[in-house]
Amino acid sequence: MMWPRVYMDEEKCARLMTCLKRFRRGVPESTGEPGAPVKDEYRHGADAFGGLATIVDQLTNEERKTVKTPAYVSLDPGSGM
C-alpha cells in the first residue's frame, strides 16, 4: 500500500495534489456506474501518480551496478554517422 508512505511537499507538489483532488470519472445517468476517466487537464498528473503506485515496491535507494551499453552503430552506413 502506497499512501501510508507518501510525503508531499505542499509547495513543490501543489499541481500534483490538485490533479489528484480533481481527477474524476464520467458517470452515465443510465447506469450510475463510474465510466472512463474524464479527459481533462488533471488526468495526466493523476495517471502519472497511479503509474508510480504500480511500481513503487520495485523502487530502491540502493546504488545500482553500472551497465555497459554497446557503442553506437549506425544502421544506415550512408548517413555519415
MORAFEN-V755965 format. One record per helix or strand of 3 or more residues. SS is the DSSP state (h for helix, s for strand). FROM is the first residue (numbers start at 0). TO is the last residue. If there is no record, write none. Layout:
ss,from,to
SS,FROM,TO
SS,FROM,TO
This chain:
ss,from,to
h,2,4
h,13,21
s,24,26
s,33,36
h,42,57
h,76,78
